[in-house]
């Protein structure tokens, strides 16, 4: 069965329009508001993608997507808004953890493209979840691993929901000395310790989640992102280009991040989202331990790019 899409809007005529426009492309359900949408997710879900209007009575789109995130964390969330509202953007990013903003009226091609990207992300998250299950079996059977070495975010417990280091190791294991197009990009969220010290653990979690969402949207759908360390993310990518070309791509991503707005005790605080990175080709190393030594050596010689 195809992955299901849910549209939520308080105007019946708008929902009718979505059904007519998209019924050939997607398996589509609709709900007339946030409460109805949550009930439908509970009764007939899960949904791969949920698309919600922003302005709805009772529960607006940002509030609705916040509940969806808690109720169905693997569902990809898209917000449709007919007006430019900074407050709405702040609420949706920090609470709803949305995948895309789309402006109404939205052309069919733009909407279909966004939904297809959401489906790809949903499918990759499901694949990573299955990989995580295999990873836990692998970790328990490995003679050189112990429970003390598994960080608390290794099983998807961080605010990002990303798979952790053990899954990254499993992903990389068959690629060493084999795949000349595979690269590892190690990214440090440099401001995270400062955010945690100034504003607390919850704000730091929101900040890390913002960075992770930005990177997931900026990288290609087939790339894999992992929560490697407290303030570090790891991407495993494949590119048909030399390392210099990938550095140019990562330079653009690292420097294009918009500022992050944090809600700290009801006060909106704007802060930069700074990302330092380094990358290495997987095929040049026999194991992840050897690659990590190379990363450490380069970091000691100030090779990380900001």
N, C-alpha and C positions, 0 to 999 in steps of 0.2 A: 504494500500500500504506500502511495506517495506521502511524503511529509505534509502535514496539514498546516494551513495558514489561517490565522484568526484576525479579522478586522473588527475594531471596536469604534463606534461613533454613535452619537445620540440622535442623529438625523437619519430616519429610515430611507429617505431618497438617496442619500450618499451611499449607504450600504447597498442599496439596489444597484447603484451605478458601479460599485466595485464588483458585484456579482456578475453583472452583464459584461464588464470589461475584462475580467480575469478568469472566468470559469473554465476557459479552455486551457489556460496555462497552469492553474493550481487547483488543488483540492481546498476549497474555501468555506469557512464558516464565518458567521457574523454575530455580533452582540451589540445591543443598543445602549451600552454604558459600562462603566467600570465594574459595578456589582454583578451585572449579567455576564461580563467577560470572565470574571474570577470563578463564577459558578460553572460556566461552560468548560473552563480549563479543568476544574475539579471533576466534572461529570464525564467529559468526552475527550480530555487531553490525553497525552501531552501534545502540544503544538510546537512545530519547529520554529515558526516565526509568528510574532504578534505585532500587528500594526495598529496603532492607536491615535485617534485625534487628540489634540491637546485640550481644547476648550469643550468640556462636558460638564453638565450640572452634577453637583454632589461630589464627584470624584474626578479631578482632571486627569489628563493623560499621564503626566509625570507621576502623580500619586498612584495611578493604576499600575504603571510599569514597575514602580517600587514593589508593590504587592506581588506582581508577576515574578519578579526576580526572586522573592522569598519562596513563593509557591512552586515555581518551576524554573530553577536556576539555569537549566540548559536551553531554555527558550530564548531565542534571539529577539531583541526588542527594538522596534522602529517607531519613531514619533513623527506624526504629521502636525505641523503647526501653520496657521494662516497668518501669523503676525510675528514680527521680530521682537522677542521678549528675552532680555538678559536674565531676568529672574527665572523664567521657565527653563532656560538652558542650564542655569546653575542647578536647579532642582532636579532636572532630568539626568544630568551627568553625575551628580554627587549621590543621588538617591536611586534613580531608576536604572542607572548603568546601561544606557541605551547604546545601540549599535550604530544607528544613523538618525540624523535629522533630515526630514524632507519638508519642503515648503509647499503649501497648498496655494492654488491648484497645482497638482503634480501630474506631469505628462506620463502616459502609460509606459513609455520606454524607460523612463527614469525609475518609476515604481517597480517595474518588472526586474530591472537590473539590481536594485537594492534588495529585493526579496530573494533573488537568486544568490547574491552574495551572502545573505543571511542563511540560506539553506546550506551553502558550502561551509559556513562557519559552524552551523549546528551539526552537520555531519562530521566535521573534524573533531568537535568536542566529544561526540559519541565515540569516535574511534579512539580518542585519547583516554576516555573513561575505560574502554575495554582494555587498552594497553596498560592502564594503571592497575587493573585487576591482575593481569599477567605479571606486572611488576612486583606486586606484593607477594605473589607466590614465589617469584624468582628471588626476591630479597630474603624471604624466610628460609629458602633452601640453600642460599649462598653461604659458603663457609667463612668468607671474609667480611660478612656484614653482621651487624648487631642492632638491636632495638635502640640502643643509645645513640647510634649514628644517624638515625632517621629523623630529620627535622619535622617540626609540627605541621609545616605546610606541604610535606611530601605526599600526603593523601588528599590534596585539594582543600585544606582547611584555611588557607589564606583568603583574604578578601578578593583576590583576583580569580579564585577558582581554577587557576592553572595547575597542570600536573607538575610534580616536583622533580628533584634531582635524580631519584631512582628511575623514573620514567625517561628522563633525558638520557641516562646511561644506556638504557635498553634500546632507545631509538638510535643511538649512535653506534652501538656495538658492531653491527654488521657493515658499517660504512668505512671504518678505518682501513687504510691501505687499499681501498677498493674503489670508492666513488670519487672521481676527480672533479665532479661538479658540486660536491657537498661542502658547505662551510658552516662553521659555528661562529655566531656573533654573540659575544658576551657584553651585556649592557648593564651599566651601573647607574642607578637612580640616585644621583649624587646628593640631592637635597633631602632625601628621606630621613637620615638621622637628625638633621636640624629641625625638620617638621615635627618629628616625634618629640624632640626635646622641648620645643617651644609650645606646641599645641596639643600634645598627648597622642596616645596610641591610636585612638579612633580617627583622628585627623590624618595620621600617618597612613592608616589603612586606606582611607579615601584617596589620598595622594598616590599611593602605590597602585590602586585600582585604576585611577585616571591614566597613569603612565602605561599600564598594561593594556587598557582599552585603546589608547592612542596607537600603541605599537601593533596591536592586532589589526587595526583598521589600516595602518600604513604599510604593513608587510603584505605579501601575496597570500591568497587564501590557502595555498598548499604549504606555506611555511608553517613550522611548528614552534610555539613559544612555551617556555617552561619557567617556573619560579625557581631559580637556581639557588639563591641565597637571600638573606633578609632584605637586602637592598639591591639585588642583582637579578636580572632576567636573562635567559639564554634562548636564542633563536637558532634553529637548525634549518638551513635554507639550501636550495639547489639553484644554481645559476649557470647558464651557458655563457660565462663571461670571465675574464681574468679578475684577480682579486682587486685590482685597482678600480675596475668598473663597479664592483660591489661596494667598495669604500665610498665611491661617489654617491651611490644610492643611499648608503647609510648616513653619509654626511647630510644629505637633504632631509632624511627622516629625523635625525637628531636635532637639526636646527630649525625644523618647521613646527615643532610642538608649540601649541598655543599655551597661554598661561592657565594654570589650574585655579579654580575658585573653591575655597574650602569654607564650610560652615562650621564655625567654632563658637559654641555657646550663643548661637543666634546671630553672630556677626560674620559677614561675608569678607573673606580674606583672599586677595589675589596673590598668587605666588608663581614663579617660573617653574616649568617642568624641564629640568636639565638632565640630559642623558649623555653619559660618556660611554664609549664602546671600543672594543677591539675585535678583530676577526681573524680566523685562521682556517686554512683548507684542511679538511678532515683526512684526505688521502695521504698527507705527509706524516701522519703519526700512527703508531701501532696500537695506541690505547688512549682512553680519555685521561688517564693519569699523566701520560706523557704530554698530552695537549695542555692540561692544566698547568703543568710545570712551565710550558712555553708561555702561556698567558701570564703567569706570575713573573717570569723573567722580563717580559715586555712591559708589564705594569711597573716593575721596579725601575725600568729605564724610561718611564713616562711616555709609553707608546699609546695610551688610551686617547682616543679622539673625542673632543667635545664639540 
